[in-house]
Amino acid sequence: MTLLQNKRILVVGGSSGIGLAVAEQAVSSGALVTIASRSAAKLSEAAGLLSGRVETAVLDTGDEKGVEDFFGSEIAWDHVVVSAAQTPGGPVRKLPLQDAKQAMESKFWGAYRIARAAPINETGSLTFISGYLGERPNANSVLQGAINAALDSLARGLALELSPVRVNTVSPGLIDTPFWSKLDEGSREALFDRAAANLPAKVVGQPSDVANAVFYLMTTPFATGSTVRVDGGGAIA
């Protein structure tokens, strides 16, 4: 029996990328997994890729009433993971203010709504996906760094407020997810090669690398208020 056998796990943003990798690892560990996102079509496709006990839920983290209604009808979860976010970026003086507000709304306030509404068992956990820019700012991604730092801080505070529920963040660096599919294959490979050359680990991360860190936080009873970097050394390079 594994540490997640028969545990009820909700992965918000579980239809692709990091969230899907978390769901895949949880399912393979015997958990009862619900993946949630805004797109029913993407959820259906993702569920078809997961072999195990998987349910889907259409959930928009920007819809306050929808979030409250969803959790109001659910029994307590063992573990909740929040990976959903859409964060348009760019230099502060060039990024339209409305886009900046939408980025904060999606990644920070979406996670905040989940934390506020989700019932979680006392022996369970809540895990946010933030990002290493919260520790190492980039001149072209100032807003993303601020949002990630806010998430890390939110988790530390919630670890106190929601105790004994454990609250943590995983802070990824550059991860090879569908987000980068907007680039053609040659451009994407060139970007990844340049990034890997500048990292101590000399590789670009995979969604499974982040999922491993989430698994560690879910299954380690002494881990709370922590931020686990999975960035290939990006924060120290």
Phi and psi in degrees as a GROMACS rama.xvg file:
@    title "Ramachandran Plot"
@    xaxis  label "Phi"
@    yaxis  label "Psi"
@TYPE xy
-89.2747  170.946  THR-2
-67.8615  -19.0056  LEU-3
-107.722  8.48692  LEU-4
-55.5235  122.26  GLN-5
65.5393  12.1796  ASN-6
-78.1773  143.381  LYS-7
-90.0482  118.441  ARG-8
-124.989  130.664  ILE-9
-108.476  126.681  LEU-10
-115.825  105.117  VAL-11
-84.6561  120.058  VAL-12
91.9688  26.485  GLY-13
-87.299  9.51468  GLY-14
-89.6034  -8.32667  SER-15
-163.07  168.924  SER-16
55.6114  -132.727  GLY-17
-62.3763  -43.7536  ILE-18
-59.947  -41.2051  GLY-19
-65.3755  -38.3467  LEU-20
-65.3126  -38.1078  ALA-21
-63.0644  -45.9222  VAL-22
-61.0297  -42.1983  ALA-23
-61.1127  -44.3384  GLU-24
-68.0831  -38.1299  GLN-25
-65.8473  -42.8812  ALA-26
-61.6156  -44.3341  VAL-27
-66.4095  -16.9872  SER-28
-94.0147  5.96899  SER-29
92.0038  10.7242  GLY-30
-79.7201  160.2  ALA-31
-96.8789  107.874  LEU-32
-109.569  135.206  VAL-33
-115.189  123.878  THR-34
-101.891  137.32  ILE-35
-129.221  141.511  ALA-36
-164.498  -179.92  SER-37
-78.3439  -22.1151  ARG-38
-104.794  114.415  SER-39
-63.1395  -36.8348  ALA-40
-65.2789  -44.7261  ALA-41
-66.0687  -36.5624  LYS-42
-63.4784  -42.9857  LEU-43
-62.9849  -42.3947  SER-44
-64.5572  -43.3878  GLU-45
-65.3648  -41.9587  ALA-46
-60.3217  -33.3183  ALA-47
-67.7137  -20.3885  GLY-48
-87.8508  -12.6354  LEU-49
-103.806  122.196  LEU-50
-99.2037  101.818  SER-51
162.024  -163.405  GLY-52
-85.7651  98.2649  ARG-53
-128.663  133.239  VAL-54
-120.232  162.084  GLU-55
-123.06  154.991  THR-56
-147.421  124.825  ALA-57
-78.0096  119.195  VAL-58
-147.056  123.867  LEU-59
-104.614  112.833  ASP-60
-68.0201  -11.4716  THR-61
-85.7304  -8.15056  GLY-62
-98.545  96.4011  ASP-63
-57.3976  -46.85  GLU-64
-66.5955  -39.4744  LYS-65
-62.0386  -40.4067  GLY-66
-64.4929  -46.3392  VAL-67
-64.7806  -39.9998  GLU-68
-65.1167  -41.0769  ASP-69
-61.59  -50.7679  PHE-70
-74.5194  -23.0213  PHE-71
-66.9024  -21.0505  GLY-72
-101.858  6.00688  SER-73
-112.015  145.741  GLU-74
-77.5297  169.894  ILE-75
-62.3333  141.024  ALA-76
-89.439  156.259  TRP-77
-81.4108  -41.4776  ASP-78
-144.529  139.718  HIS-79
-125.404  131.079  VAL-80
-122.083  131.012  VAL-81
-115.586  110.603  VAL-82
-119.785  -4.6542  SER-83
-75.7749  133.757  ALA-84
-174.027  145.713  ALA-85
-127.329  115.029  GLN-86
-130.002  87.4584  THR-87
-58.8685  142.774  PRO-88
-134.403  -179.997  GLY-89
145.329  173.543  GLY-90
-57.0762  142.418  PRO-91
-55.0486  -40.7206  VAL-92
-82.0086  -4.533  ARG-93
-113.33  -27.3282  LYS-94
-70.9817  123.853  LEU-95
-54.9617  138.766  PRO-96
-59.1375  -36.4406  LEU-97
-63.6031  -38.2566  GLN-98
-66.1555  -38.1152  ASP-99
-63.4413  -43.6193  ALA-100
-63.8285  -38.1264  LYS-101
-65.5205  -37.2648  GLN-102
-62.4977  -45.878  ALA-103
-64.7436  -41.1536  MET-104
-59.412  -43.9253  GLU-105
-71.486  -53.9374  SER-106
-84.4902  -44.3452  LYS-107
-82.6474  -57.548  PHE-108
-67.6076  -29.355  TRP-109
-61.803  -46.8884  GLY-110
-64.6248  -38.8437  ALA-111
-60.5551  -43.9321  TYR-112
-62.4338  -41.2223  ARG-113
-63.1036  -46.2961  ILE-114
-60.1988  -37.4378  ALA-115
-70.878  -33.4097  ARG-116
-105.127  -25.6359  ALA-117
-74.3714  123.473  ALA-118
-78.495  127.689  PRO-119
-130.357  134.192  ILE-120
-59.3049  149.55  ASN-121
-60.3409  -25.6117  GLU-122
-93.558  8.09043  THR-123
-97.701  -165.984  GLY-124
-149.056  158.832  SER-125
-126.79  127.078  LEU-126
-127.611  126.664  THR-127
-100.413  150.292  PHE-128
-101.994  115.999  ILE-129
-105.649  -112.288  SER-130
167.253  148.602  GLY-131
-69.0502  -14.1699  TYR-132
-63.5766  -16.7108  LEU-133
-66.765  -21.2493  GLY-134
-108.885  -29.2756  GLU-135
-126.673  93.6489  ARG-136
-62.303  154.364  PRO-137
-124.949  136.663  ASN-138
-60.4334  -25.4253  ALA-139
-99.5233  2.07679  ASN-140
-137.989  42.6091  SER-141
-60.544  -43.5525  VAL-142
-64.1291  -43.9033  LEU-143
-59.484  -39.8161  GLN-144
-63.2984  -41.5112  GLY-145
-65.3752  -40.5983  ALA-146
-65.6007  -43.9275  ILE-147
-64.2387  -40.5176  ASN-148
-63.7708  -38.0312  ALA-149
-64.0367  -39.4748  ALA-150
-64.879  -43.7995  LEU-151
-59.5399  -43.0032  ASP-152
-67.6312  -40.4865  SER-153
-57.5134  -44.0816  LEU-154
-63.0559  -40.9288  ALA-155
-64.6019  -40.5581  ARG-156
-67.7438  -41.9916  GLY-157
-66.8987  -28.0675  LEU-158
-60.5057  -30.2581  ALA-159
-81.6824  -47.7462  LEU-160
-66.1977  -41.4449  GLU-161
-93.2867  0.393293  LEU-162
-47.1847  136.416  SER-163
-88.9672  3.02032  PRO-164
-58.9144  135.303  VAL-165
-92.9258  136.103  ARG-166
-128.836  127.641  VAL-167
-144.27  170.286  ASN-168
-128.079  151.413  THR-169
-111.586  130.901  VAL-170
-114.582  94.2321  SER-171
-80.9206  158.715  PRO-172
-97.407  -140.339  GLY-173
-73.33  117.586  LEU-174
-119.64  136.479  ILE-175
-77.9575  88.1693  ASP-176
-119.415  172.028  THR-177
-59.257  -14.9982  PRO-178
-53.6629  -33.9342  PHE-179
-87.8422  0.895642  TRP-180
-68.641  -13.2452  SER-181
-68.7045  -18.0463  LYS-182
-87.9013  148.04  LEU-183
-69.5948  161.677  ASP-184
-57.581  -41.0983  GLU-185
-64.9316  -44.2962  GLY-186
-65.5261  -39.3044  SER-187
-65.0824  -44.885  ARG-188
-64.0527  -39.2904  GLU-189
-64.5178  -41.6837  ALA-190
-60.9731  -47.1061  LEU-191
-65.2447  -39.4142  PHE-192
-63.7284  -43.4797  ASP-193
-63.4225  -43.7105  ARG-194
-63.907  -45.3803  ALA-195
-61.6834  -37.9416  ALA-196
-63.1323  -26.5528  ALA-197
-94.3404  -1.14577  ASN-198
-101.231  143.056  LEU-199
-57.2781  -34.3379  PRO-200
-75.8895  -19.0064  ALA-201
63.3745  21.4759  LYS-202
-142.267  157.415  VAL-203
-90.1882  144.542  VAL-204
-72.9  156.647  GLY-205
-112.541  153.414  GLN-206
-52.3819  -34.1545  PRO-207
-64.5609  -28.5181  SER-208
-63.5065  -42.2579  ASP-209
-69.3985  -39.9729  VAL-210
-60.0643  -36.1492  ALA-211
-60.435  -40.726  ASN-212
-68.8281  -39.7003  ALA-213
-62.4264  -42.3764  VAL-214
-59.2634  -43.9104  PHE-215
-57.808  -45.6618  TYR-216
-69.3435  -36.6013  LEU-217
-66.5921  -32.536  MET-218
-106.063  7.30864  THR-219
-113.168  102.203  THR-220
-62.1073  -16.5208  PRO-221
-98.7408  5.27178  PHE-222
-102.285  111.411  ALA-223
-153.523  150.108  THR-224
68.7139  21.8223  GLY-225
-105.285  151.483  SER-226
-118.972  116.972  THR-227
-101.88  115.296  VAL-228
-81.4824  134.136  ARG-229
-131.312  77.2123  VAL-230
-132.96  13.5111  ASP-231
64.6791  14.0832  GLY-232
92.0691  13.0497  GLY-233
-59.902  -34.0993  GLY-234
-72.4715  -16.4099  ALA-235
-114.214  -5.15542  ILE-236
